[in-house]
Amino acid sequence: MVTTGSTRRFGLLGVILVVVCAAQTTRLEGQGALVRLEAAPGSKASYRVREQLAGFDLPNDAVGTTGAIAGSLVLASDGTFDRERSRLTLDLAMLTSDQSMRDNYVRTRTLEVEKFPKAEFALRRVQGLTLPLASDRVTGRATTSFPFSTFGRQIPKLARLLSVDDNIRLELDLVLTRSSVQ
């Protein structure tokens, strides 16, 4: 993770983005042509952490989700990504779960949203993408996991929280639409 200004940048090492395309074939124009895939409505980002709450018999996953994703992925006709121009940014203040108390804790103590309102994700590896793209709309999933200590955080300890696994899972479910490269 790198912090610049008010944005935290996450290099998703080991991220796998599997892209599923519709059947219509679209050819890229010319050798080395670039295609930009913009984040579109329907995209969402989530965190998952296994927790055991007081008063519940079994552990469950605490899940926070946001659809506030902006950015794009830029790729060449050979399937390689332009790492400098391929970024997705999340509005962390928009993350919500099924419990407002958890949301407040995550925003103020874990993510420090007042200091770092955005998280930026950089693509590292792609799997399952074939060119030419079969559609102007593609979907994909990126996932990664890490312990709290990766970002200098302690496992949360609260009265209602009996235990928390030291494994944060991030999931990006992406809906991407083709747009022109500038």
PyMOL commands that set and color helices and strands:
alter all, ss='L'
color gray80, all
select helices_A, chain A and resi 92-94+100-110+148-151
alter helices_A, ss='H'
color red, helices_A
select strands_A, chain A and resi 2-4+7-11+20-21+34-39+44-53+60-66+69-76+87-91+118-122+137-146+161-164+168-179
alter strands_A, ss='S'
color yellow, strands_A
deselect
rebuild
show_as cartoon
